[in-house]
Amino acid sequence: MEHIIVYGSRYGSTRRYAEKLSEQTGIPAINCKDAPVLSDKKTIICLGGLYAGGVLGLAKTLRSFSFQDGQKLLLVTVGLADPNEPENRDNIRAYLQRQLSPELLSQAKIFHLRGGIDYQKLSLGHRTMMKLLYQSLRRTPPEKQTAEDRALMETYGKQVDFTDFGALEPIIWEIQRETI
């Protein structure tokens, strides 16, 4: 197996993207909990859900990874906030910088996808955290709220799904470009 998709998903959006990407490319998708050693892989595609300032499974998956000649790393984040907003992309970049070495970050191709949330399916801890965050944001003046804050306010307590499998096209193109 020269290529691999490794994903970290808690509530399903990232898993669905990984499975669709696998279906469209023929590359196997594996949960980060079951990820093998990556040193012998030519192309590594890591998808991770954004949770509380981090990318799920990323640090564990790439903990002992270092680039070998000819290897390619694609990092794909999946979150609720709109990645087309520059402020959101900057926040995601900061999350990645906290979790990865500068070497890995500088050599990786980075993509951002939008997922969803269903408050009914959140764990008690996550529901509590989101409620506290929402209550805090309600007291924040609108001019001091970030785009991410506003997105959370608009979707709080709802079931929303921004999953767009068409957004996988640039990733598929990059995989094909890198593996030809």
Residue pairs with C-beta under 8 A, 6 or more apart in sequence:
1 28
1 41
2 41
2 42
2 43
2 179
3 25
3 27
3 41
3 42
3 43
3 44
3 45
3 175
3 179
4 27
4 28
4 30
4 35
4 36
4 38
4 41
4 43
4 44
4 45
5 18
5 21
5 22
5 25
5 27
5 28
5 29
5 30
5 45
5 46
5 47
6 29
6 30
6 31
6 32
6 35
6 38
6 44
6 45
6 46
6 47
6 57
6 61
7 14
7 15
7 17
7 18
7 29
7 30
7 31
7 32
7 46
7 47
7 48
7 57
8 14
8 31
8 32
8 47
8 48
8 49
8 55
8 56
8 57
8 58
8 60
8 61
9 15
9 16
9 18
9 31
9 47
9 49
9 56
9 57
9 78
10 49
10 51
10 56
11 49
11 117
11 118
11 121
11 122
13 49
13 78
13 115
13 116
13 161
13 163
14 47
14 48
14 49
14 56
14 78
14 115
15 31
16 163
17 47
17 76
17 78
17 113
17 115
17 163
17 165
17 168
18 29
18 47
19 29
20 165
20 168
21 27
21 29
21 45
21 47
21 168
21 171
21 172
22 28
22 29
24 168
24 172
25 172
25 175
25 176
27 43
27 45
27 175
30 36
31 57
32 46
32 48
32 56
32 57
32 58
32 60
32 61
33 57
35 57
35 60
35 61
38 44
38 61
38 62
38 65
39 65
39 68
41 71
42 70
42 71
42 72
42 179
43 71
43 72
43 74
43 175
43 178
43 179
44 65
44 71
44 72
44 73
44 74
45 74
45 76
45 171
45 175
46 57
46 58
46 61
46 62
46 73
46 74
46 75
46 76
47 76
47 77
47 78
47 113
48 55
48 56
48 57
48 58
48 75
48 76
48 77
48 78
49 55
49 56
49 77
49 78
49 79
49 115
50 56
50 77
50 78
50 79
50 80
50 81
50 92
50 95
52 129
53 95
53 98
54 95
54 98
54 99
55 75
55 77
55 95
55 96
55 99
58 75
58 96
58 99
58 100
59 99
59 100
62 73
62 100
62 104
65 104
66 103
66 104
67 73
67 103
67 104
67 107
72 109
72 178
72 179
73 104
73 107
73 108
73 109
74 108
74 109
74 110
74 111
74 171
74 174
74 175
74 178
75 96
75 108
75 109
75 110
75 111
76 110
76 111
76 112
76 113
76 171
77 83
77 92
77 95
77 96
77 110
77 111
77 112
77 113
78 112
78 113
78 114
78 115
79 88
79 92
79 112
79 113
79 114
79 115
80 114
80 115
80 116
80 117
80 151
80 152
80 155
80 160
80 162
81 88
81 91
81 114
81 147
81 148
81 151
81 152
82 88
82 114
82 147
82 151
82 162
83 89
83 92
83 112
83 113
83 114
85 147
85 148
87 146
87 147
87 148
88 112
88 146
88 147
88 148
89 112
91 146
91 148
92 112
93 110
96 105
96 110
97 105
100 108
109 174
111 170
111 171
111 174
113 163
113 164
113 167
113 168
114 162
114 163
114 164
114 167
115 161
115 162
115 163
116 159
116 160
116 161
116 162
116 163
117 155
117 158
117 159
117 160
118 159
118 160
118 161
119 127
119 130
119 156
119 157
119 158
119 159
120 159
122 130
130 152
130 156
133 152
134 152
134 153
134 156
137 145
137 149
137 152
137 153
138 153
140 149
145 153
